[in-house]
Amino acid sequence: MGFFKKIFGDSRDDVLAKSDMQMARDEIADFHKMVNERAAREGGEYLFKTEYVAAWQAFRDDPNINTARKFLDEAPNLLQYFQMCSPGHDFYTTSRSLKERGLQG
């Protein structure tokens, strides 16, 4: 492993190339649901920028590397979801195992 990669990790495109797009979409959808439920409990609402919503809807409806890139242009901090949903990550392995056993939807 090269020094740069060891220090900084994979590039965004490297992460996206190996990420399970449907899994990432489902996890981000769960995140949206969680923050909206929290806001409702606290008597408010969670507001998203129009550009974010448009990019999210495009990725949600057609999860692929191109829509993921555009989505991450609006929300670069969500790259961690794509990392988690990649082979070799513990979350990915556990999620796949649970799904194969019928323990996760």
C-alpha positions in Angstrom: 0.0 0.0 0.0 1.3 3.4 -0.9 2.1 6.0 1.7 -0.5 8.5 0.4 -3.3 5.8 0.4 -2.2 4.6 3.8 -2.5 8.1 5.2 -5.5 9.5 3.3 -7.4 6.4 2.2 -9.1 5.7 -1.1 -10.2 8.5 -3.3 -13.9 9.2 -3.6 -14.0 7.4 -7.0 -12.2 4.4 -5.6 -14.7 4.2 -2.8 -17.7 4.6 -5.1 -16.3 2.0 -7.6 -16.4 -0.7 -4.9 -19.5 0.4 -2.9 -22.8 -1.4 -2.9 -24.9 1.4 -4.2 -28.3 -0.1 -3.2 -27.0 -0.7 0.4 -25.6 2.9 0.6 -28.9 4.2 -0.7 -30.9 2.3 1.9 -28.6 3.4 4.7 -28.8 7.0 3.7 -32.6 6.7 3.5 -32.6 5.3 7.0 -30.5 8.4 8.1 -33.0 10.7 6.6 -35.8 8.9 8.3 -34.0 9.1 11.6 -33.3 12.8 11.5 -36.8 13.6 10.4 -38.3 11.5 13.2 -36.0 13.2 15.7 -37.0 16.7 14.5 -40.7 15.7 14.7 -40.2 14.6 18.3 -38.6 17.9 19.1 -41.5 19.8 17.5 -39.6 20.9 14.4 -38.5 19.8 11.0 -35.3 19.1 9.3 -34.7 21.2 6.2 -32.5 20.2 3.3 -31.1 22.5 0.6 -32.9 22.2 -2.7 -29.7 21.1 -4.5 -29.2 18.4 -1.9 -32.8 17.1 -2.3 -32.5 17.0 -6.1 -29.2 15.1 -5.9 -30.6 12.7 -3.3 -33.7 12.0 -5.3 -31.7 11.2 -8.4 -29.4 8.9 -6.4 -32.3 7.3 -4.6 -34.2 6.6 -7.8 -31.1 5.4 -9.7 -28.3 4.5 -7.4 -25.2 4.4 -9.6 -21.7 5.8 -9.6 -22.7 8.9 -11.6 -25.7 9.9 -9.4 -23.6 9.1 -6.3 -20.9 11.5 -7.5 -23.4 14.3 -8.0 -25.0 13.5 -4.6 -21.6 13.7 -2.9 -20.9 17.0 -4.6 -23.7 18.3 -2.4 -23.0 16.2 0.7 -19.3 15.2 0.8 -19.6 14.2 4.4 -21.8 11.3 3.5 -18.9 9.5 1.7 -18.6 7.5 5.0 -21.9 5.7 4.1 -20.4 4.5 0.8 -17.2 3.4 2.6 -19.3 1.4 5.1 -21.2 -0.2 2.3 -18.1 -1.6 0.6 -16.6 -5.1 0.7 -14.0 -5.3 3.4 -15.8 -3.0 5.8 -17.2 -4.7 9.0 -20.6 -3.0 8.4 -20.9 -4.4 4.9 -19.9 -7.9 6.0 -22.4 -7.9 8.9 -25.2 -6.5 6.9 -24.8 -9.0 4.1 -24.6 -11.9 6.6 -27.8 -10.7 8.3 -29.6 -10.3 5.0 -28.6 -13.8 3.8 -30.0 -15.2 7.0 -33.3 -13.3 6.6 -32.7 -11.2 9.7 -32.5 -7.9 7.9 -34.9 -6.4 5.3 
